[in-house]
C-alpha cells in the first residue's frame, strides 16, 4: 500500500502479521474481543471510515492466522 497502512478488509495480510508478531499465541484459543485488540495493535493498522469490523471479518482473520500457523496449508474443510 502506498502509505504502509492496512485495514480490516485485508484479512490474509493481517493473518500473516499476526503469525509474525504473535508466534507464541494459539489463534484457536483467542476470542474475538482479544483478536480485535491484537489486530488494532499491529503496526500500520488503521481503521478506514465506513469499514467497521464484524464477526465475519474476525472469522476470516482468525482462519488466515490459523492457515499461516499451519505453514500455509488449507484445512481439509476448505479444500
Biopython code that builds the backbone (N, CA, C, O; Angstrom):
import numpy as np
from Bio.PDB.StructureBuilder import StructureBuilder

atoms = [
    (1, "UNK", "N", (0.843, -1.182, 0.000)),
    (1, "UNK", "CA", (0.000, 0.000, 0.000)),
    (1, "UNK", "C", (0.886, 1.243, 0.000)),
    (1, "UNK", "O", (1.977, 1.227, 0.571)),
    (2, "UNK", "N", (0.434, 2.298, -0.624)),
    (2, "UNK", "CA", (1.274, 3.484, -0.720)),
    (2, "UNK", "C", (1.664, 4.089, 0.623)),
    (2, "UNK", "O", (2.797, 4.545, 0.779)),
    (3, "UNK", "N", (0.770, 4.106, 1.580)),
    (3, "UNK", "CA", (1.090, 4.726, 2.861)),
    (3, "UNK", "C", (1.444, 3.708, 3.944)),
    (3, "UNK", "O", (1.506, 4.058, 5.122)),
    (4, "UNK", "N", (1.674, 2.466, 3.562)),
    (4, "UNK", "CA", (2.078, 1.408, 4.501)),
    (4, "UNK", "C", (1.077, 1.164, 5.622)),
    (4, "UNK", "O", (1.455, 0.760, 6.721)),
    (5, "UNK", "N", (-0.196, 1.410, 5.345)),
    (5, "UNK", "CA", (-1.231, 1.089, 6.320)),
    (5, "UNK", "C", (-2.150, 0.031, 5.719)),
    (5, "UNK", "O", (-2.138, -0.210, 4.512)),
    (6, "UNK", "N", (-2.933, -0.585, 6.566)),
    (6, "UNK", "CA", (-3.896, -1.593, 6.129)),
    (6, "UNK", "C", (-5.104, -1.513, 7.041)),
    (6, "UNK", "O", (-5.038, -0.932, 8.124)),
    (7, "UNK", "N", (-6.209, -2.100, 6.599)),
    (7, "UNK", "CA", (-7.439, -2.039, 7.387)),
    (7, "UNK", "C", (-8.059, -3.429, 7.519)),
    (7, "UNK", "O", (-7.469, -4.428, 7.108)),
    (8, "UNK", "N", (-9.243, -3.472, 8.093)),
    (8, "UNK", "CA", (-9.916, -4.743, 8.395)),
    (8, "UNK", "C", (-10.117, -5.630, 7.182)),
    (8, "UNK", "O", (-10.175, -6.851, 7.325)),
    (9, "UNK", "N", (-10.224, -5.060, 6.002)),
    (9, "UNK", "CA", (-10.560, -5.858, 4.822)),
    (9, "UNK", "C", (-9.389, -6.669, 4.286)),
    (9, "UNK", "O", (-9.582, -7.513, 3.411)),
    (10, "UNK", "N", (-8.213, -6.443, 4.775)),
    (10, "UNK", "CA", (-7.034, -7.173, 4.306)),
    (10, "UNK", "C", (-6.755, -8.355, 5.236)),
    (10, "UNK", "O", (-5.718, -8.422, 5.897)),
    (11, "UNK", "N", (-7.701, -9.273, 5.265)),
    (11, "UNK", "CA", (-7.694, -10.360, 6.239)),
    (11, "UNK", "C", (-6.498, -11.301, 6.097)),
    (11, "UNK", "O", (-5.931, -11.727, 7.103)),
    (12, "UNK", "N", (-6.108, -11.630, 4.871)),
    (12, "UNK", "CA", (-4.970, -12.534, 4.695)),
    (12, "UNK", "C", (-3.676, -11.889, 5.177)),
    (12, "UNK", "O", (-2.860, -12.532, 5.837)),
    (13, "UNK", "N", (-3.497, -10.619, 4.844)),
    (13, "UNK", "CA", (-2.302, -9.892, 5.284)),
    (13, "UNK", "C", (-2.273, -9.784, 6.808)),
    (13, "UNK", "O", (-1.218, -9.941, 7.422)),
    (14, "UNK", "N", (-3.414, -9.520, 7.412)),
    (14, "UNK", "CA", (-3.489, -9.444, 8.869)),
    (14, "UNK", "C", (-3.131, -10.793, 9.479)),
    (14, "UNK", "O", (-2.429, -10.849, 10.488)),
    (15, "UNK", "N", (-3.608, -11.884, 8.874)),
    (15, "UNK", "CA", (-3.256, -13.221, 9.357)),
    (15, "UNK", "C", (-1.758, -13.454, 9.337)),
    (15, "UNK", "O", (-1.207, -14.046, 10.265)),
    (16, "UNK", "N", (-1.093, -12.992, 8.283)),
    (16, "UNK", "CA", (0.372, -13.115, 8.195)),
    (16, "UNK", "C", (1.048, -12.317, 9.304)),
    (16, "UNK", "O", (1.965, -12.804, 9.964)),
    (17, "UNK", "N", (0.583, -11.081, 9.500)),
    (17, "UNK", "CA", (1.189, -10.235, 10.533)),
    (17, "UNK", "C", (0.975, -10.797, 11.928)),
    (17, "UNK", "O", (1.879, -10.761, 12.764)),
    (18, "UNK", "N", (-0.209, -11.312, 12.179)),
    (18, "UNK", "CA", (-0.473, -11.914, 13.495)),
    (18, "UNK", "C", (0.460, -13.096, 13.722)),
    (18, "UNK", "O", (0.981, -13.284, 14.821)),
    (19, "UNK", "N", (0.664, -13.881, 12.688)),
    (19, "UNK", "CA", (1.570, -15.030, 12.788)),
    (19, "UNK", "C", (2.991, -14.569, 13.109)),
    (19, "UNK", "O", (3.679, -15.192, 13.918)),
    (20, "UNK", "N", (3.427, -13.491, 12.484)),
    (20, "UNK", "CA", (4.770, -12.961, 12.733)),
    (20, "UNK", "C", (4.896, -12.341, 14.122)),
    (20, "UNK", "O", (5.867, -12.596, 14.833)),
    (21, "UNK", "N", (3.926, -11.536, 14.503)),
    (21, "UNK", "CA", (4.015, -10.761, 15.745)),
    (21, "UNK", "C", (3.614, -11.554, 16.995)),
    (21, "UNK", "O", (4.049, -11.230, 18.100)),
    (22, "UNK", "N", (2.800, -12.570, 16.824)),
    (22, "UNK", "CA", (2.303, -13.329, 17.978)),
    (22, "UNK", "C", (2.508, -14.825, 17.751)),
    (22, "UNK", "O", (1.584, -15.619, 17.924)),
    (23, "UNK", "N", (3.723, -15.200, 17.366)),
    (23, "UNK", "CA", (4.030, -16.599, 17.052)),
    (23, "UNK", "C", (3.817, -17.524, 18.242)),
    (23, "UNK", "O", (3.588, -18.721, 18.067)),
    (24, "UNK", "N", (3.891, -16.981, 19.437)),
    (24, "UNK", "CA", (3.725, -17.796, 20.637)),
    (24, "UNK", "C", (2.259, -17.967, 21.040)),
    (24, "UNK", "O", (1.960, -18.699, 21.984)),
    (25, "UNK", "N", (1.349, -17.304, 20.339)),
    (25, "UNK", "CA", (-0.075, -17.383, 20.672)),
    (25, "UNK", "C", (-0.772, -18.411, 19.790)),
    (25, "UNK", "O", (-0.406, -18.591, 18.629)),
    (26, "UNK", "N", (-1.767, -19.077, 20.338)),
    (26, "UNK", "CA", (-2.550, -20.063, 19.590)),
    (26, "UNK", "C", (-3.830, -19.385, 19.099)),
    (26, "UNK", "O", (-4.699, -19.065, 19.911)),
    (27, "UNK", "N", (-3.964, -19.161, 17.797)),
    (27, "UNK", "CA", (-5.151, -18.466, 17.288)),
    (27, "UNK", "C", (-6.456, -19.206, 17.548)),
    (27, "UNK", "O", (-7.527, -18.600, 17.512)),
    (28, "UNK", "N", (-6.379, -20.503, 17.809)),
    (28, "UNK", "CA", (-7.600, -21.275, 18.094)),
    (28, "UNK", "C", (-8.123, -21.009, 19.502)),
    (28, "UNK", "O", (-9.257, -21.360, 19.826)),
    (29, "UNK", "N", (-7.290, -20.385, 20.338)),
    (29, "UNK", "CA", (-7.671, -20.148, 21.729)),
    (29, "UNK", "C", (-7.870, -18.667, 22.043)),
    (29, "UNK", "O", (-7.844, -18.254, 23.202)),
    (30, "UNK", "N", (-8.066, -17.886, 20.996)),
    (30, "UNK", "CA", (-8.243, -16.450, 21.179)),
    (30, "UNK", "C", (-9.656, -16.073, 20.765)),
    (30, "UNK", "O", (-10.103, -16.400, 19.666)),
    (31, "UNK", "N", (-10.352, -15.384, 21.656)),
    (31, "UNK", "CA", (-11.701, -14.922, 21.353)),
    (31, "UNK", "C", (-11.666, -13.673, 20.477)),
    (31, "UNK", "O", (-10.617, -13.056, 20.295)),
    (32, "UNK", "N", (-12.814, -13.318, 19.946)),
    (32, "UNK", "CA", (-12.882, -12.202, 19.009)),
    (32, "UNK", "C", (-12.553, -10.859, 19.655)),
    (32, "UNK", "O", (-11.980, -9.991, 18.997)),
    (33, "UNK", "N", (-12.896, -10.669, 20.912)),
    (33, "UNK", "CA", (-12.576, -9.398, 21.583)),
    (33, "UNK", "C", (-11.059, -9.228, 21.664)),
    (33, "UNK", "O", (-10.533, -8.157, 21.362)),
    (34, "UNK", "N", (-10.365, -10.279, 22.069)),
    (34, "UNK", "CA", (-8.911, -10.222, 22.147)),
    (34, "UNK", "C", (-8.293, -10.125, 20.756)),
    (34, "UNK", "O", (-7.325, -9.389, 20.564)),
    (35, "UNK", "N", (-8.831, -10.850, 19.790)),
    (35, "UNK", "CA", (-8.321, -10.806, 18.429)),
    (35, "UNK", "C", (-8.407, -9.389, 17.875)),
    (35, "UNK", "O", (-7.467, -8.910, 17.241)),
    (36, "UNK", "N", (-9.519, -8.724, 18.111)),
    (36, "UNK", "CA", (-9.692, -7.348, 17.656)),
    (36, "UNK", "C", (-8.611, -6.449, 18.258)),
    (36, "UNK", "O", (-8.033, -5.619, 17.555)),
    (37, "UNK", "N", (-8.338, -6.608, 19.538)),
    (37, "UNK", "CA", (-7.306, -5.805, 20.200)),
    (37, "UNK", "C", (-5.923, -6.084, 19.613)),
    (37, "UNK", "O", (-5.137, -5.158, 19.411)),
    (38, "UNK", "N", (-5.622, -7.353, 19.337)),
    (38, "UNK", "CA", (-4.326, -7.706, 18.763)),
    (38, "UNK", "C", (-4.145, -7.085, 17.383)),
    (38, "UNK", "O", (-3.072, -6.574, 17.062)),
    (39, "UNK", "N", (-5.196, -7.130, 16.571)),
    (39, "UNK", "CA", (-5.122, -6.550, 15.229)),
    (39, "UNK", "C", (-4.920, -5.038, 15.325)),
    (39, "UNK", "O", (-4.082, -4.473, 14.622)),
    (40, "UNK", "N", (-5.678, -4.396, 16.183)),
    (40, "UNK", "CA", (-5.588, -2.944, 16.301)),
    (40, "UNK", "C", (-4.217, -2.496, 16.810)),
    (40, "UNK", "O", (-3.823, -1.349, 16.600)),
    (41, "UNK", "N", (-3.493, -3.392, 17.476)),
    (41, "UNK", "CA", (-2.162, -3.069, 17.999)),
    (41, "UNK", "C", (-1.052, -3.305, 16.971)),
    (41, "UNK", "O", (0.098, -2.936, 17.210)),
    (42, "UNK", "N", (-1.385, -3.915, 15.836)),
    (42, "UNK", "CA", (-0.363, -4.181, 14.823)),
    (42, "UNK", "C", (0.142, -2.875, 14.211)),
    (42, "UNK", "O", (-0.645, -1.967, 13.945)),
    (43, "UNK", "N", (1.454, -2.780, 13.987)),
    (43, "UNK", "CA", (1.993, -1.580, 13.353)),
    (43, "UNK", "C", (1.425, -1.402, 11.942)),
    (43, "UNK", "O", (1.449, -2.335, 11.140)),
    (44, "UNK", "N", (0.926, -0.233, 11.647)),
    (44, "UNK", "CA", (0.383, 0.062, 10.333)),
    (44, "UNK", "C", (-1.117, -0.123, 10.221)),
    (44, "UNK", "O", (-1.714, 0.249, 9.210)),
    (45, "UNK", "N", (-1.738, -0.696, 11.250)),
    (45, "UNK", "CA", (-3.188, -0.883, 11.178)),
    (45, "UNK", "C", (-3.881, 0.468, 11.323)),
    (45, "UNK", "O", (-3.539, 1.270, 12.192)),
    (46, "UNK", "N", (-4.858, 0.700, 10.454)),
    (46, "UNK", "CA", (-5.625, 1.939, 10.510)),
    (46, "UNK", "C", (-7.039, 1.646, 10.036)),
    (46, "UNK", "O", (-7.247, 1.201, 8.907)),
    (47, "UNK", "N", (-8.007, 1.899, 10.906)),
    (47, "UNK", "CA", (-9.395, 1.691, 10.505)),
    (47, "UNK", "C", (-9.772, 2.695, 9.426)),
    (47, "UNK", "O", (-9.442, 3.878, 9.507)),
    (48, "UNK", "N", (-10.464, 2.201, 8.424)),
    (48, "UNK", "CA", (-10.931, 3.068, 7.340)),
    (48, "UNK", "C", (-12.387, 3.443, 7.634)),
    (48, "UNK", "O", (-13.198, 2.573, 7.954)),
    (49, "UNK", "N", (-12.717, 4.722, 7.528)),
    (49, "UNK", "CA", (-14.110, 5.138, 7.774)),
    (49, "UNK", "C", (-15.078, 4.329, 6.921)),
    (49, "UNK", "O", (-14.870, 4.147, 5.721)),
    (50, "UNK", "N", (-16.127, 3.854, 7.553)),
    (50, "UNK", "CA", (-17.138, 3.084, 6.845)),
    (50, "UNK", "C", (-16.848, 1.594, 6.758)),
    (50, "UNK", "O", (-17.673, 0.837, 6.247)),
    (51, "UNK", "N", (-15.703, 1.165, 7.242)),
    (51, "UNK", "CA", (-15.339, -0.254, 7.208)),
    (51, "UNK", "C", (-15.104, -0.751, 8.625)),
    (51, "UNK", "O", (-13.969, -0.988, 9.038)),
    (52, "UNK", "N", (-16.183, -0.901, 9.349)),
    (52, "UNK", "CA", (-16.069, -1.381, 10.722)),
    (52, "UNK", "C", (-15.891, -2.887, 10.724)),
    (52, "UNK", "O", (-16.255, -3.571, 9.768)),
    (53, "UNK", "N", (-15.331, -3.389, 11.800)),
    (53, "UNK", "CA", (-15.111, -4.822, 11.914)),
    (53, "UNK", "C", (-16.402, -5.499, 12.377)),
    (53, "UNK", "O", (-17.197, -4.919, 13.117)),
    (54, "UNK", "N", (-16.588, -6.728, 11.924)),
    (54, "UNK", "CA", (-17.715, -7.533, 12.393)),
    (54, "UNK", "C", (-17.225, -8.963, 12.608)),
    (54, "UNK", "O", (-16.063, -9.275, 12.348)),
    (55, "UNK", "N", (-18.104, -9.812, 13.077)),
    (55, "UNK", "CA", (-17.721, -11.189, 13.402)),
    (55, "UNK", "C", (-17.209, -11.942, 12.170)),
    (55, "UNK", "O", (-16.262, -12.721, 12.277)),
    (56, "UNK", "N", (-17.812, -11.722, 11.024)),
    (56, "UNK", "CA", (-17.387, -12.424, 9.808)),
    (56, "UNK", "C", (-15.952, -12.053, 9.434)),
    (56, "UNK", "O", (-15.168, -12.924, 9.058)),
    (57, "UNK", "N", (-15.607, -10.786, 9.533)),
    (57, "UNK", "CA", (-14.238, -10.354, 9.239)),
    (57, "UNK", "C", (-13.267, -10.980, 10.228)),
    (57, "UNK", "O", (-12.205, -11.465, 9.835)),
    (58, "UNK", "N", (-13.625, -10.974, 11.509)),
    (58, "UNK", "CA", (-12.754, -11.579, 12.521)),
    (58, "UNK", "C", (-12.582, -13.076, 12.282)),
    (58, "UNK", "O", (-11.500, -13.617, 12.507)),
    (59, "UNK", "N", (-13.636, -13.747, 11.830)),
    (59, "UNK", "CA", (-13.525, -15.173, 11.491)),
    (59, "UNK", "C", (-12.518, -15.383, 10.364)),
    (59, "UNK", "O", (-11.705, -16.307, 10.419)),
    (60, "UNK", "N", (-12.569, -14.533, 9.349)),
    (60, "UNK", "CA", (-11.630, -14.647, 8.223)),
    (60, "UNK", "C", (-10.196, -14.386, 8.679)),
    (60, "UNK", "O", (-9.266, -15.067, 8.246)),
    (61, "UNK", "N", (-10.026, -13.406, 9.546)),
    (61, "UNK", "CA", (-8.689, -13.104, 10.065)),
    (61, "UNK", "C", (-8.164, -14.288, 10.861)),
    (61, "UNK", "O", (-7.015, -14.696, 10.693)),
    (62, "UNK", "N", (-9.002, -14.835, 11.724)),
    (62, "UNK", "CA", (-8.589, -15.974, 12.537)),
    (62, "UNK", "C", (-8.237, -17.171, 11.651)),
    (62, "UNK", "O", (-7.253, -17.863, 11.911)),
    (63, "UNK", "N", (-9.025, -17.419, 10.617)),
    (63, "UNK", "CA", (-8.749, -18.530, 9.701)),
    (63, "UNK", "C", (-7.430, -18.306, 8.955)),
    (63, "UNK", "O", (-6.667, -19.249, 8.747)),
    (64, "UNK", "N", (-7.164, -17.066, 8.555)),
    (64, "UNK", "CA", (-5.907, -16.763, 7.863)),
    (64, "UNK", "C", (-4.724, -16.973, 8.798)),
    (64, "UNK", "O", (-3.680, -17.469, 8.375)),
    (65, "UNK", "N", (-4.877, -16.604, 10.048)),
    (65, "UNK", "CA", (-3.811, -16.794, 11.045)),
    (65, "UNK", "C", (-3.559, -18.279, 11.271)),
    (65, "UNK", "O", (-2.412, -18.722, 11.331)),
    (66, "UNK", "N", (-4.635, -19.039, 11.395)),
    (66, "UNK", "CA", (-4.511, -20.489, 11.589)),
    (66, "UNK", "C", (-3.799, -21.111, 10.391)),
    (66, "UNK", "O", (-2.932, -21.970, 10.553)),
    (67, "UNK", "N", (-4.169, -20.672, 9.192)),
    (67, "UNK", "CA", (-3.525, -21.197, 7.984)),
    (67, "UNK", "C", (-2.032, -20.882, 7.990)),
    (67, "UNK", "O", (-1.220, -21.741, 7.645)),
    (68, "UNK", "N", (-1.663, -19.679, 8.373)),
    (68, "UNK", "CA", (-0.251, -19.308, 8.459)),
    (68, "UNK", "C", (0.477, -20.187, 9.472)),
    (68, "UNK", "O", (1.602, -20.628, 9.233)),
    (69, "UNK", "N", (-0.164, -20.428, 10.581)),
    (69, "UNK", "CA", (0.449, -21.240, 11.635)),
    (69, "UNK", "C", (0.678, -22.671, 11.167)),
    (69, "UNK", "O", (1.614, -23.333, 11.615)),
    (70, "UNK", "N", (-0.169, -23.141, 10.274)),
    (70, "UNK", "CA", (-0.054, -24.499, 9.742)),
    (70, "UNK", "C", (0.866, -24.541, 8.517)),
    (70, "UNK", "O", (0.905, -25.537, 7.794)),
    (71, "UNK", "N", (1.589, -23.472, 8.299)),
    (71, "UNK", "CA", (2.523, -23.439, 7.190)),
    (71, "UNK", "C", (1.884, -23.112, 5.853)),
    (71, "UNK", "O", (2.402, -23.494, 4.804)),
    (72, "UNK", "N", (0.767, -22.411, 5.886)),
    (72, "UNK", "CA", (0.131, -22.016, 4.641)),
    (72, "UNK", "C", (-0.778, -23.078, 4.053)),
    (72, "UNK", "O", (-1.317, -22.897, 2.962)),
    (73, "UNK", "N", (-0.957, -24.195, 4.768)),
    (73, "UNK", "CA", (-1.834, -25.257, 4.277)),
    (73, "UNK", "C", (-3.270, -24.930, 4.630)),
    (73, "UNK", "O", (-3.554, -24.485, 5.742)),
    (74, "UNK", "N", (-4.171, -25.147, 3.696)),
    (74, "UNK", "CA", (-5.606, -25.001, 3.998)),
    (74, "UNK", "C", (-6.079, -26.265, 4.692)),
    (74, "UNK", "O", (-5.588, -27.362, 4.429)),
    (75, "UNK", "N", (-7.038, -26.088, 5.582)),
    (75, "UNK", "CA", (-7.582, -27.251, 6.286)),
    (75, "UNK", "C", (-8.383, -28.091, 5.303)),
    (75, "UNK", "O", (-8.748, -27.616, 4.228)),
    (76, "UNK", "N", (-8.655, -29.326, 5.666)),
    (76, "UNK", "CA", (-9.413, -30.227, 4.796)),
    (76, "UNK", "C", (-10.794, -29.675, 4.490)),
    (76, "UNK", "O", (-11.323, -29.913, 3.404)),
    (77, "UNK", "N", (-11.397, -28.933, 5.434)),
    (77, "UNK", "CA", (-12.722, -28.370, 5.226)),
    (77, "UNK", "C", (-12.731, -27.322, 4.132)),
    (77, "UNK", "O", (-13.758, -27.122, 3.483)),
    (78, "UNK", "N", (-11.593, -26.636, 3.907)),
    (78, "UNK", "CA", (-11.518, -25.564, 2.942)),
    (78, "UNK", "C", (-11.167, -26.035, 1.544)),
    (78, "UNK", "O", (-11.333, -25.280, 0.586)),
    (79, "UNK", "N", (-10.689, -27.255, 1.401)),
    (79, "UNK", "CA", (-10.284, -27.770, 0.086)),
    (79, "UNK", "C", (-11.459, -28.197, -0.739)),
    (79, "UNK", "O", (-11.287, -28.652, -1.870)),
]
sb = StructureBuilder()
sb.init_structure("model")
sb.init_model(0)
sb.init_chain("A")
sb.init_seg("    ")
for serial, (resi, resn, name, xyz) in enumerate(atoms, 1):
    if name == "N":
        sb.init_residue(resn, " ", resi, " ")
    sb.init_atom(name, np.array(xyz, "f"), 0.0, 1.0, " ", f" {name:<3s}", serial, name[0])
structure = sb.get_structure()
